[in-house]
Each structure stands twice: as C-alpha cells, then as structure tokens.
Amino acid sequence: MVDFADLKANIETEHPGWVVWRSDAGRWYATRSGDLTDAQLDAGLAMTLAADDEAGLRRRLDEQARVDTAGP
C-alpha cells in the first residue's frame, strides 16, 4: 500500500505551488500556496481544487497547468 505522505510529496513535486491534503472523509484537496489575480481567476485558474481520489486530483491539477500555460 502506498503511503499518503509519499503520494502527497509526489503530487506537490509534480505541481509546484500547490499544497495537497486529504480530508477525514477521504476527499483529496489542493490549494495554491500563493494568490491569484482577478484576471487569472477570470481565465479559469482556481485557488483550491477538490476530487474524490488521487487520480481525480491529478487530472484537475493537470487541467490547471494547461489553463495557466495558455495565458490570457
């Protein structure tokens, strides 16, 4: 079984600027360690993401990375 701390570290390494945690109910979350501008929020970037599992959170983080590199 893979340890949550290892998964968390891997995700945070793959997605710098995000802090990952899991709720007591088992839901996965990531929040940015810095602030976003109104323009970035309007472009579709999010401060916090949630998913039912690790794979879902990774997909959401990948989507955010694509939006971020697309720019305004």
C-alpha positions in Angstrom: 0.0 0.0 0.0 1.3 3.4 -0.9 1.6 5.9 1.9 -0.4 9.1 1.7 2.7 11.2 2.6 4.6 9.8 -0.4 1.6 10.4 -2.7 1.3 14.0 -1.3 5.0 14.6 -1.8 4.9 13.3 -5.4 1.9 15.4 -6.3 3.5 18.6 -4.8 6.7 17.9 -6.6 4.9 17.4 -9.9 2.8 20.6 -9.3 4.9 23.2 -7.6 2.9 25.9 -5.9 0.2 23.6 -4.6 -0.3 22.1 -1.1 -2.1 18.8 -1.0 -4.2 17.3 1.8 -6.9 14.7 2.3 -10.0 15.2 4.5 -11.1 12.8 7.2 -13.8 11.6 4.8 -11.1 10.7 2.2 -11.6 13.5 -0.3 -8.4 15.0 -1.8 -7.7 18.7 -1.9 -5.0 21.0 -3.3 -4.7 24.7 -2.7 -2.3 27.2 -4.1 0.4 28.5 -1.9 0.2 32.0 -3.5 -2.5 34.3 -4.5 -4.1 34.7 -7.9 -5.1 37.9 -9.6 -8.6 38.7 -10.7 -7.5 38.2 -14.3 -6.1 34.7 -13.5 -9.4 33.8 -11.7 -11.4 35.1 -14.7 -9.2 32.9 -17.0 -10.3 29.8 -15.1 -7.5 29.3 -12.6 -8.6 28.1 -9.2 -7.3 28.7 -5.7 -8.5 25.3 -4.4 -9.3 22.1 -6.1 -11.2 19.0 -4.8 -11.6 15.4 -6.1 -12.8 12.1 -4.8 -9.5 10.4 -5.2 -5.8 10.9 -6.1 -6.3 10.3 -9.8 -9.1 12.9 -10.0 -7.0 15.5 -8.2 -4.0 14.9 -10.5 -6.4 15.4 -13.5 -7.7 18.7 -12.1 -4.1 19.9 -11.4 -3.1 19.0 -14.9 -6.1 20.9 -16.2 -5.0 23.9 -14.1 -1.5 23.7 -15.5 -2.9 23.7 -19.1 -5.0 26.8 -18.4 -2.0 28.5 -16.7 0.3 28.0 -19.7 -2.5 29.0 -22.1 -2.4 32.5 -20.6 -4.9 35.3 -21.2 
